[in-house]
Amino acid sequence: MVISVTDQVHSPDSRQALAARKWFELNSPPDAPPLPLGYDEREALKVGGLKHIVAWYACSLACRDYAVEKHPSFDDYACGLMASEYTPGFVKNDEELQRRFPPRPLAGIGPGLVWEPPAIHAKTMASWHRSLAHPSAVA
């Protein structure tokens, strides 16, 4: 079993995580798998299609401490992923996913496909851009 940094900070066994899984069951697309809690469960869903988006959504939600009320809905997040420059082509170019989740920009999605509130996202992106400009970032 692998424990990610995200899971060390935001326990997949917490009451909030279990409540988020229940919330997702009631508010997700009917064909979506249960919300994965923890690194191993998320990685097991990374097989493309809807399951892959659910895995990314679960990580993003974990990074917000499973506060579903403070995170974009699954549909808004999925449409935002389809519009994001950071989404890999195997998902972004999937015609079924494009129909199902029409690309619609969502402010706050960065290179890790984790959504952040605007003020936090601005700091994250500034730090990311500084790291790219640092001489040690050049291979």
PEMOVEN-V771156 format. One record per residue. RES is the residue in three letters. OMEGA is omega as a letter, one per 20 degrees, with the letter a starting at -180 (NA if undefined). BURIAL is 1 if it has 24 or more other C-alpha atoms within 12 Angstrom, else 0. D_CENTER is the distance of its C-alpha to the mean C-alpha in Angstrom with 2 decimals. Layout:
res->[RES:RES]
omega->[OMEGA:OMEGA]
burial->[BURIAL:BURIAL]
d_center->[D_CENTER:D_CENTER]
This chain:
res->[MET:VAL:ILE:SER:VAL:THR:ASP:GLN:VAL:HIS:SER:PRO:ASP:SER:ARG:GLN:ALA:LEU:ALA:ALA:ARG:LYS:TRP:PHE:GLU:LEU:ASN:SER:PRO:PRO:ASP:ALA:PRO:PRO:LEU:PRO:LEU:GLY:TYR:ASP:GLU:ARG:GLU:ALA:LEU:LYS:VAL:GLY:GLY:LEU:LYS:HIS:ILE:VAL:ALA:TRP:TYR:ALA:CYS:SER:LEU:ALA:CYS:ARG:ASP:TYR:ALA:VAL:GLU:LYS:HIS:PRO:SER:PHE:ASP:ASP:TYR:ALA:CYS:GLY:LEU:MET:ALA:SER:GLU:TYR:THR:PRO:GLY:PHE:VAL:LYS:ASN:ASP:GLU:GLU:LEU:GLN:ARG:ARG:PHE:PRO:PRO:ARG:PRO:LEU:ALA:GLY:ILE:GLY:PRO:GLY:LEU:VAL:TRP:GLU:PRO:PRO:ALA:ILE:HIS:ALA:LYS:THR:MET:ALA:SER:TRP:HIS:ARG:SER:LEU:ALA:HIS:PRO:SER:ALA:VAL:ALA]
omega->[r:r:a:r:r:a:r:a:a:a:r:r:a:r:r:a:a:r:r:r:r:r:a:r:a:a:a:r:a:a:r:r:r:r:r:r:a:a:a:r:r:a:a:a:a:a:a:r:a:a:a:r:r:r:r:r:a:r:r:r:r:r:r:r:r:r:a:a:a:a:r:r:r:a:r:r:a:r:r:r:a:r:a:r:a:a:r:a:a:r:a:a:r:a:r:r:r:r:a:a:a:a:r:a:r:r:r:r:a:a:r:a:r:r:r:r:a:a:r:a:a:r:r:a:r:r:r:r:r:a:r:a:a:a:a:r:a:a:NA]
burial->[0:0:0:0:0:1:1:0:0:1:1:1:0:0:0:0:1:1:0:1:1:0:0:1:0:0:0:1:0:0:0:1:1:1:1:1:1:1:1:0:1:1:1:0:1:1:0:0:1:1:1:1:1:1:1:1:1:1:1:1:1:1:1:1:1:1:1:1:0:0:1:1:1:1:1:1:1:1:1:1:1:1:1:1:0:0:1:0:0:0:1:1:0:0:0:0:1:0:0:0:1:1:1:0:0:1:1:1:1:1:0:0:1:1:1:1:0:0:0:0:0:0:0:0:1:0:0:0:0:0:0:0:0:0:0:0:0:0:0]
d_center->[20.83:18.43:17.20:14.51:14.87:11.85:13.85:17.02:16.06:14.23:16.23:14.93:18.55:18.73:19.97:16.90:14.66:17.32:17.64:13.96:14.53:17.69:16.29:13.74:16.81:18.69:16.26:14.32:15.97:18.98:18.19:14.69:14.90:14.74:11.57:11.54:12.50:12.90:12.46:15.03:13.77:10.26:12.24:14.74:12.57:11.81:14.86:13.88:13.91:12.36:11.76:9.58:7.30:7.64:6.87:3.44:3.40:5.78:4.92:3.60:6.60:8.56:8.62:10.15:12.48:11.56:13.27:12.41:15.12:13.67:10.21:10.22:11.10:9.38:11.84:11.39:7.64:8.74:11.78:10.23:8.46:11.96:13.57:11.75:14.08:11.51:10.45:12.90:15.91:15.92:13.11:14.10:17.73:17.55:20.10:19.24:15.61:17.12:19.56:17.32:14.67:16.91:15.45:15.39:14.41:12.04:13.13:10.93:8.32:9.70:10.42:7.75:5.07:4.46:6.45:9.90:13.18:15.64:17.92:15.48:13.69:17.25:18.19:15.28:16.11:19.80:19.49:17.63:20.39:23.05:21.93:22.21:25.64:26.87:29.52:28.07:24.93:27.33:28.01]
